[in-house]
Amino acid sequence: EAGRLAVVNELSGVLKETYGLRESTYGALFLPMLGIAILTALAAQSIRRVLSPRALFLAGLGIDIVFLLLLASVAAVPPAARVPLLFGAHGLFGVSLAFMGIALNSGAVAIYPRAQSAALSALHGVLGVGAAISPMLVNTFRTRGIWWVAPCVVASTLLIPMALAVLQRPQCFVERGEARMSWRGLRRRFWLRGAPAVLYGITESALTAWAILYLIGERQLPMSSGSRALSAFWVAMTLGRGLSTFVVRRVSALSLTIALSLATTLACFFVIGIRTESGALFAYAFAGLACSGVAPLLM
């Protein structure tokens, strides 16, 4: 599932070098995606009254498949249609982000209600595996001049969990009562967690979404170096989330979150100082390790 996000990040260099996509246009693609994702997530309670967890999961996977196929079709459409197609595809991506976020995170908590932090860390660690593989997958097809095969391959793999969800009902799809949330009644500690969550989201998205363009544009490194650096980020994040699953049992979630947040700040300075490919690998691997446990711990 996380592979489709890594595919988007990895293809930024392809869109620039092959199709001349401007950095400003690339950045604007995320506006409809983020706007729709935020609005959909805010409407989660209303959506849950209409769609069951399994329906949300299936809808998210279906939208992901359409998104990836639209992304691959950029190679075949006329130049004038590419940017509108990308904007429409990223709008769908925003819906799938919200749907899958609701389904997966609530599912992990439902399966392990007494170990929620560990369950979320493990879930996001598994997501990181797909994100780590995707940059290498895209780079393999890109070097052969058939980059569009990569999103098609990822789309085809999503058919497997879709079929499993249709044929059987896993424990995470069992219906349970859900407490109603009121914005007026939110506790202060919710907002104390929400503020660093916003800053973390900005940092991780900037590090990953702009990694390829930053390294090939600002640091004059080849695209293959950018792909390896992005893979290093996701591999380190995966390992870090797996490690945090065990650390959080012995260290308070608050202490671990503060330590990782400080490390994320330091990682940004390492990224700014990149000059060589080895420096890029180290900086992005350190950034991935620093970012690893923040999101699941804040949840």
FENPEFEN-V390477 format. One record per residue. PHI is phi in whole degrees, -180 to 180 (999 if undefined). OMEGA is omega as a letter, one per 40 degrees, with the letter a starting at -180 (NA if undefined). NEAR is the number of other C-alpha atoms within 10 Angstrom. Layout:
PHI&OMEGA&NEAR ; PHI&OMEGA&NEAR
This chain:
999&a&21 ; -70&a&18 ; -61&a&23 ; -70&i&22 ; -70&i&18 ; -66&i&24 ; -62&i&25 ; -60&a&20 ; -63&a&24 ; -68&a&28 ; -77&i&24 ; -60&i&21 ; -68&i&25 ; -63&a&20 ; -64&a&17 ; -77&a&14 ; -76&a&14 ; -88&a&10 ; -116&i&13 ; 68&i&10 ; -67&i&16 ; -76&i&13 ; -61&a&17 ; -64&i&8 ; -68&i&12 ; -60&i&19 ; -63&a&12 ; -67&i&12 ; -61&a&19 ; -81&a&17 ; -65&i&15 ; -64&i&19 ; -62&a&22 ; -70&a&18 ; -61&a&14 ; -68&i&21 ; -63&a&22 ; -67&a&16 ; -63&i&13 ; -66&i&20 ; -66&i&19 ; -65&i&12 ; -92&a&12 ; -58&a&15 ; -63&i&16 ; -66&i&11 ; -65&a&16 ; -67&i&16 ; -74&a&10 ; -99&a&10 ; -114&i&14 ; -74&i&15 ; -55&i&24 ; -68&i&21 ; -65&i&17 ; -62&a&23 ; -62&a&23 ; -67&i&22 ; -64&i&18 ; -62&i&25 ; -64&i&22 ; -63&i&16 ; -66&i&19 ; -59&a&26 ; -63&i&23 ; -62&i&16 ; -58&a&24 ; -65&i&26 ; -67&i&20 ; -65&i&21 ; -62&i&23 ; -67&a&18 ; -72&i&17 ; -56&a&18 ; -70&a&16 ; -111&a&10 ; -86&i&11 ; -63&a&8 ; -54&a&10 ; -67&a&8 ; -95&a&11 ; -67&a&19 ; -65&i&15 ; -59&i&11 ; -63&i&16 ; -65&i&19 ; -65&i&19 ; -63&i&16 ; -64&a&22 ; -70&i&24 ; -63&i&21 ; -63&i&22 ; -59&i&28 ; -62&i&26 ; -64&a&25 ; -66&i&27 ; -59&a&24 ; -68&a&23 ; -60&a&26 ; -71&i&20 ; -62&i&17 ; -64&a&21 ; -67&a&21 ; -74&a&20 ; -67&i&18 ; -68&i&17 ; -65&i&23 ; -64&i&22 ; -67&a&18 ; -67&a&19 ; -73&a&16 ; -125&a&14 ; -65&a&12 ; -92&i&10 ; -140&a&14 ; -65&a&19 ; -62&i&23 ; -65&a&24 ; -65&i&21 ; -69&i&26 ; -63&i&28 ; -65&i&22 ; -59&a&21 ; -71&i&22 ; -67&i&27 ; -64&i&18 ; -59&a&18 ; -66&i&29 ; -62&i&20 ; -63&i&21 ; -67&i&26 ; -75&a&24 ; -77&a&19 ; -59&i&28 ; -58&i&27 ; -68&i&20 ; -64&a&20 ; -63&a&25 ; -64&i&23 ; -62&i&16 ; -75&i&14 ; -64&a&18 ; -65&i&10 ; -98&i&8 ; 78&a&10 ; -131&a&14 ; -57&a&19 ; -65&i&22 ; -68&a&18 ; -59&i&25 ; -63&i&26 ; -67&i&18 ; -65&i&14 ; -63&i&23 ; -62&a&22 ; -67&i&13 ; -68&i&14 ; -69&i&17 ; -67&a&15 ; -68&i&10 ; -65&i&14 ; -64&i&17 ; -65&i&11 ; -64&i&11 ; -69&i&16 ; -76&a&12 ; -80&a&9 ; -144&a&9 ; -114&i&11 ; -65&a&13 ; -58&a&11 ; -68&a&19 ; -100&i&21 ; -71&a&13 ; -69&i&11 ; -137&i&9 ; -67&a&5 ; -130&a&9 ; -70&i&7 ; -79&a&6 ; -109&i&9 ; -119&a&7 ; -61&a&6 ; -71&a&6 ; -96&a&7 ; -68&a&10 ; -76&a&9 ; -63&a&9 ; -67&i&8 ; -63&a&11 ; -70&i&11 ; -67&i&11 ; -86&a&15 ; -66&a&14 ; -62&i&10 ; -65&i&17 ; -65&i&18 ; -64&a&10 ; -64&i&11 ; -64&i&18 ; -60&i&14 ; -63&a&11 ; -66&a&17 ; -64&a&18 ; -66&i&12 ; -66&a&13 ; -66&a&21 ; -91&a&24 ; -65&a&22 ; -106&a&20 ; -58&a&24 ; -65&a&27 ; -64&i&25 ; -66&a&20 ; -73&a&24 ; -85&a&17 ; -91&a&14 ; -87&a&11 ; -103&i&16 ; 56&i&13 ; -97&i&18 ; -67&a&13 ; -62&i&20 ; -62&i&18 ; -67&i&18 ; -63&i&26 ; -63&i&26 ; -67&i&21 ; -65&i&26 ; -66&i&32 ; -64&i&27 ; -61&i&25 ; -60&a&30 ; -72&i&30 ; -64&i&24 ; -64&i&25 ; -65&i&30 ; -62&i&29 ; -64&a&18 ; -65&i&22 ; -70&i&32 ; -64&i&21 ; -67&a&18 ; -66&i&25 ; -60&i&22 ; -89&a&13 ; -65&a&15 ; -66&i&19 ; -79&a&12 ; -117&a&9 ; -122&a&11 ; -64&a&11 ; -60&a&19 ; -64&a&14 ; -63&a&11 ; -67&i&16 ; -64&i&23 ; -64&a&13 ; -63&i&13 ; -69&i&19 ; -65&i&21 ; -65&i&12 ; -65&i&16 ; -64&i&23 ; -61&i&15 ; -63&a&15 ; -62&i&24 ; -61&i&18 ; -68&i&12 ; -63&a&17 ; -65&i&21 ; -61&a&12 ; -89&a&13 ; -62&i&18 ; -130&a&14 ; -128&i&14 ; -65&i&19 ; -64&i&12 ; -65&i&15 ; -65&i&27 ; -62&a&22 ; -65&a&19 ; -62&a&24 ; -76&i&30 ; -67&i&23 ; -65&i&24 ; -63&i&30 ; -63&i&29 ; -65&a&25 ; -68&a&25 ; -79&a&29 ; -55&a&32 ; -99&a&32 ; -63&a&25 ; -61&i&18 ; -65&i&23 ; -69&i&23 ; -66&i&17 ; -64&NA&14
